[in-house]
Amino acid sequence: MMKIVSFLATLVISLSLLGCAASGKKDADRPGVEMSSIATLSATVEAVDYEKRLVTLRGPEGNQVVVKVSEEARNLPQVEVGDTVEVEYYESVALFAQKPDGESSLDMKMSTARTPLGDKPGGGVSETITIKATVEAIDYETRMVVLRGPEGNTLTTKVDDQVKRFNEIKLGDEIVVQYTRAFAISVREP
């Protein structure tokens, strides 16, 4: 859990409170930002060892990789040489400031899905982590902010000079970071 909190704390530093940089709306609509990306990869099945649950994949540039398929992938017998494996990876970060509505918190949600038994393999995993930290100290002149996280830890960070509306952030405000990542895989005939 500390690795997740540390990762997201680092994320807050690297984003330098960009959530404070959006248009001039008032407190009810505090500014925020969302950044996301998606990567897609396709590979061709070159070989399948059903007993050892190993699949050899060839990428678009001819590179090969052998993947150990877990027991959770219940439809491995439907995979055949020549099939196409498609993988998508999605990642997003939303960051925004808000008036306080409670204690700092950490919330993690995960969901999974897989294709029905007998179909070509496929499925996905999605994870969303939301951290709410409280502004403990703020120095408008040096642009330094101290945030207190859900485990009582503090993070001191400098807010980038490009961030507009920094003066709207007040002691006691909450900075909310929502990090989502999703991974989907499907197999289809050529």
C-alpha atoms as one frame of an Amber mdcrd trajectory, in Angstrom:
protein
   0.000   0.000   0.000   2.860   2.381   0.764   4.206   1.848  -2.764   0.878
   3.014  -4.189   0.780   6.036  -1.920   4.421   6.852  -2.743   3.729   6.467
  -6.452   0.750   8.786  -6.324   2.616  11.250  -4.121   5.364  11.350  -6.732
   2.667  11.825  -9.328   1.345  14.847  -7.450   4.862  16.289  -7.417   5.418
  15.699 -11.108   2.075  17.178 -12.047   2.842  20.174  -9.806  -0.772  20.715
  -8.936  -1.779  21.200 -12.562  -5.344  20.811 -11.383  -5.179  24.409 -10.263
  -4.417  25.658 -13.747  -7.785  25.478 -15.514 -10.327  28.190 -16.324 -11.709
  30.780 -13.894 -14.657  28.942 -12.313 -15.589  29.501  -8.664 -15.337  27.151
  -5.653 -18.244  24.873  -6.590 -16.449  24.064  -9.834 -12.822  24.039  -8.737
 -10.384  23.582 -11.622  -9.006  20.195 -12.571  -7.182  18.320 -15.267  -7.242
  14.807 -16.681  -4.496  13.224 -18.718  -4.818   9.823 -20.305  -3.119   7.552
 -22.778  -3.798   4.247 -24.448  -1.363   1.828 -26.028  -2.325  -1.018 -28.352
  -0.222  -3.982 -29.368  -0.994  -6.841 -31.752   0.960 -10.070 -32.061   0.568
 -13.343 -33.944   0.559 -16.718 -32.194   3.577 -18.673 -33.461   3.352 -21.705
 -31.132   1.284 -23.015 -28.218   2.425 -25.534 -25.580  -0.878 -26.396 -23.896
   0.698 -28.607 -21.200   3.200 -25.992 -20.045   0.745 -23.163 -20.840   3.325
 -21.322 -22.959   2.412 -19.198 -25.981   5.016 -17.867 -28.403   4.014 -14.513
 -29.900   5.559 -12.621 -32.831   5.259  -8.852 -32.766   4.802  -6.507 -35.727
   8.576  -5.996 -36.038   9.311  -9.730 -36.017  10.415  -9.951 -32.412   9.276
 -13.049 -30.495   8.305 -13.483 -26.874   7.167 -16.543 -24.932   4.341 -15.846
 -22.485   3.384 -18.088 -19.564  -0.431 -18.136 -19.434  -1.940 -18.374 -15.967
  -4.573 -20.920 -14.968  -7.074 -18.054 -14.796  -7.068 -17.938 -18.600  -9.484
 -20.825 -18.878  -9.821 -20.815 -22.688  -6.220 -21.554 -23.675  -7.264 -24.678
 -25.660  -9.075 -22.376 -28.137  -5.836 -20.549 -29.034  -4.297 -21.726 -32.300
  -1.195 -20.911 -34.314  -1.957 -17.934 -36.550  -4.439 -16.300 -34.138  -3.982
 -12.604 -33.395  -3.552 -11.451 -29.798  -4.508  -7.844 -29.144  -3.551  -6.030
 -25.967  -4.701  -2.574 -24.888  -3.339  -0.656 -21.923  -5.129   2.463 -20.689
  -3.862   4.863 -18.045  -5.334   8.121 -16.778  -4.734  10.617 -14.012  -7.273
  13.157 -12.835  -6.191  15.846 -10.391  -8.311  18.569  -8.865  -8.681  20.825
  -5.846 -11.872  20.991  -3.810 -13.246  22.486  -0.622 -12.849  20.065   2.292
 -15.575  17.437   2.673 -13.931  15.105   5.170 -10.734  13.363   6.153  -7.925
  12.473   3.799  -8.604   9.079   2.278  -7.353   6.280   0.097  -9.803   4.215
  -1.942  -8.925   1.366  -4.289 -11.348  -0.397  -6.624 -10.595  -3.268  -8.960
 -12.743  -5.096 -11.475 -12.062  -8.058 -13.719 -13.838  -9.733 -16.605 -13.162
 -12.703 -18.846 -14.785 -14.383 -21.804 -17.199 -17.296 -21.312 -15.838 -20.828
 -21.143 -15.241 -22.210 -24.634 -14.729 -18.841 -26.387 -11.428 -17.465 -27.595
  -9.536 -16.122 -24.553 -10.088 -12.543 -23.548 -10.611 -10.405 -20.532  -9.553
  -7.354 -18.684  -8.558  -5.841 -15.390  -9.279  -2.314 -14.261  -7.972  -0.578
 -11.141  -8.815   2.881  -9.828  -7.020   4.467  -6.894  -8.300   7.702  -5.385
  -6.238   9.629  -2.863  -7.483  12.720  -1.097  -4.846  14.859   0.656  -5.360
  18.001   2.735  -3.445  21.255   2.191  -1.621  21.717   5.517   0.548  24.689
   4.606   0.933  27.002   1.652   3.462  29.715   0.808   2.215  31.775  -2.121
   5.526  33.627  -2.525   7.741  30.527  -2.813   4.865  28.450  -4.285   5.419
  25.637  -1.777   2.547  23.438  -0.560   2.487  20.834   2.196  -0.081  18.049
   1.736  -1.151  15.561   4.438  -2.097  12.178   3.029  -4.484   9.490   4.276
  -1.801   7.699   6.300  -0.796  10.929   8.065   2.310  11.344   5.931   3.168
  14.769   4.556   4.473  15.755   1.165   6.061  19.134   0.463   6.069  20.153
  -3.178   6.783  23.255  -5.237   4.026  24.300  -7.597   5.226  25.107 -11.114
   5.201  28.790 -12.127   3.021  27.979 -15.138   0.147  26.986 -12.872  -2.509
  29.692 -12.895  -4.974  30.383 -10.067  -2.545  29.085  -7.457  -3.840  31.814
  -5.143  -7.250  30.052  -5.032  -5.839  27.116  -3.091  -6.436  27.638   0.637
  -5.410  25.927   3.868  -7.673  22.960   4.493  -8.570  22.477   0.815  -8.308
  18.958  -0.495  -6.288  17.816  -3.476  -7.826  14.723  -5.063  -5.783  12.431
  -7.320  -7.554   9.649  -9.193  -5.331   7.158 -11.001  -6.879   4.543 -13.304
  -5.217   1.818 -15.285  -6.836  -0.914 -17.331  -5.476  -3.835 -19.278  -7.502
  -5.788 -21.859  -6.516  -8.766 -23.962  -8.387 -10.588 -26.722  -7.596 -13.372
 -29.150  -9.168 -13.600 -32.579  -8.791 -15.769 -35.625  -6.646 -14.353 -38.450
